[in-house]
Amino acid sequence: MFTSAAQDAPGAVPGRGTVARARGLTKAYGTGETAVVALDSVDVDIARGRFTAVMGPSGSGKSTLMHCLAGLDTVSAGQVWLGDTEITGLKDGELTRLRRDRIGFVFQSFNLIPTLTAAENITLPMDIAGRKPEPGWVDQVIDSLGLRDRLGHRPAQLSGGQQQRVACARALASRPELIFADEPTGNLDSRSGLEVLGFLRSAVDDLGQSVVMVTHDPGAAAHSDLVLFLGDGRIVDRMERPTADTVLERMKAFDVVRGRLGDDAVARED
Ligand SMILES: Nc1ncnc2c1ncn2[C@@H]1O[C@H](COP(=O)(O)OP(=O)(O)OP(=O)(O)O)[C@@H](O)[C@H]1O
């Protein structure tokens, strides 16, 4: 049975279960008059086996939310869980292991090691952990990304789209509980971007993965199942089955509100 708190949290999907969640998540940078509240008591459930996009105006707290959910940043208040593990309060070493073993990351800038081949990059986190990949799994990931004939290449010998596909394979190699993608198409041309988005989609549909993607691009968000909209450090809206047009319309509403606030500020100065 669901508690009302779980059902009310943005992102919750009854019957799915949550792969990550936060309650009262607050993150402030600095202190005193210069303090910036990047996240303001956020409650969120990330549904297992779904593709969730996070959108919002610049400075609304998207990256901060991702970093706090992924244990890349400490929180000022509140609690964060990955599965049943409360990550707020874990020691640095425990957090490092949790990120390495249970979370996959895809960044805008690929973050591949230039001296290693594609194959070595893909298995690097598992090699560091001293873990053997599940038989057949890494092969399945490599084939579904079309990387079989590129495995011996170094990053500089690959196109941007191919490098990002290697980064996706690395994120998936350990069969993580949750994959975080931070603007994964930001450095790609539209065709390569579509390939990466299609892969993240099939990682959810065909491989049973859970994905959270931060993006500025309504077209990218349209590949997700659910968009969470952040405004001023709070989740202010959610949209199931988004399309590029409906997401764009919702984002325009932020500009209208900002415009009104700007007018009010001018009026006050008068
Ligand atoms: N290290 C930091 N020190 C001080 N303030 C920070 C720091 N990181 C983020 N902030 C502030 O926190 C707020 C949220 O930032 P965040 O990067 O999470 O927003 P965002 O929605 O990801 O923005 P963008 O779309 O521009 O990347 C902003 O006001 C930002 O200036």
The ligand as an SDF file (V2000), in Angstrom:
LIG
                    3D

 31 33  0  0  0  0  0  0  0  0999 V2000
   28.7210   26.1320   -6.1330 N   0  0  0  0  0  0  0  0  0  0  0  0
   27.7800   27.0810   -6.0590 C   0  0  0  0  0  0  0  0  0  0  0  0
   27.9780   28.1700   -5.3010 N   0  0  0  0  0  0  0  0  0  0  0  0
   27.0300   29.1320   -5.1840 C   0  0  0  0  0  0  0  0  0  0  0  0
   25.8450   29.0920   -5.8260 N   0  0  0  0  0  0  0  0  0  0  0  0
   25.6060   28.0430   -6.6190 C   0  0  0  0  0  0  0  0  0  0  0  0
   26.5510   26.9890   -6.7840 C   0  0  0  0  0  0  0  0  0  0  0  0
   26.0210   26.0640   -7.6370 N   0  0  0  0  0  0  0  0  0  0  0  0
   24.8010   26.5320   -7.9860 C   0  0  0  0  0  0  0  0  0  0  0  0
   24.5600   27.7170   -7.3850 N   0  0  0  0  0  0  0  0  0  0  0  0
   23.3130   28.5190   -7.4920 C   0  0  0  0  0  0  0  0  0  0  0  0
   22.2150   27.6660   -7.1990 O   0  0  0  0  0  0  0  0  0  0  0  0
   21.1290   27.9480   -8.0860 C   0  0  0  0  0  0  0  0  0  0  0  0
   20.7570   26.6810   -8.8440 C   0  0  0  0  0  0  0  0  0  0  0  0
   21.8360   26.3260   -9.7080 O   0  0  0  0  0  0  0  0  0  0  0  0
   21.7800   25.0730  -10.6760 P   0  0  0  0  0  0  0  0  0  0  0  0
   23.1080   24.9890  -11.3680 O   0  0  0  0  0  0  0  0  0  0  0  0
   21.3170   23.8870   -9.9370 O   0  0  0  0  0  0  0  0  0  0  0  0
   20.6440   25.5030  -11.7100 O   0  0  0  0  0  0  0  0  0  0  0  0
   20.2800   24.8900  -13.1250 P   0  0  0  0  0  0  0  0  0  0  0  0
   18.7900   24.8820  -13.1920 O   0  0  0  0  0  0  0  0  0  0  0  0
   20.9820   23.5930  -13.3140 O   0  0  0  0  0  0  0  0  0  0  0  0
   20.8660   25.9920  -14.1000 O   0  0  0  0  0  0  0  0  0  0  0  0
   21.3790   25.8910  -15.6150 P   0  0  0  0  0  0  0  0  0  0  0  0
   20.1710   25.5060  -16.4270 O   0  0  0  0  0  0  0  0  0  0  0  0
   21.8270   27.2910  -15.9200 O   0  0  0  0  0  0  0  0  0  0  0  0
   22.4820   24.8860  -15.6560 O   0  0  0  0  0  0  0  0  0  0  0  0
   21.5800   29.0910   -8.9760 C   0  0  0  0  0  0  0  0  0  0  0  0
   21.1090   30.2990   -8.4150 O   0  0  0  0  0  0  0  0  0  0  0  0
   23.0860   29.0280   -8.9010 C   0  0  0  0  0  0  0  0  0  0  0  0
   23.6550   30.2870   -9.1010 O   0  0  0  0  0  0  0  0  0  0  0  0
  1  2  1  0
  2  3  1  0
  2  7  2  0
  3  4  2  0
  4  5  1  0
  5  6  2  0
  6  7  1  0
  6 10  1  0
  7  8  1  0
  8  9  2  0
  9 10  1  0
 10 11  1  0
 11 12  1  0
 11 30  1  0
 12 13  1  0
 13 14  1  0
 13 28  1  0
 14 15  1  0
 15 16  1  0
 16 17  2  0
 16 18  1  0
 16 19  1  0
 19 20  1  0
 20 21  2  0
 20 22  1  0
 20 23  1  0
 23 24  1  0
 24 25  2  0
 24 26  1  0
 24 27  1  0
 28 29  1  0
 28 30  1  0
 30 31  1  0
M  END
$$$$
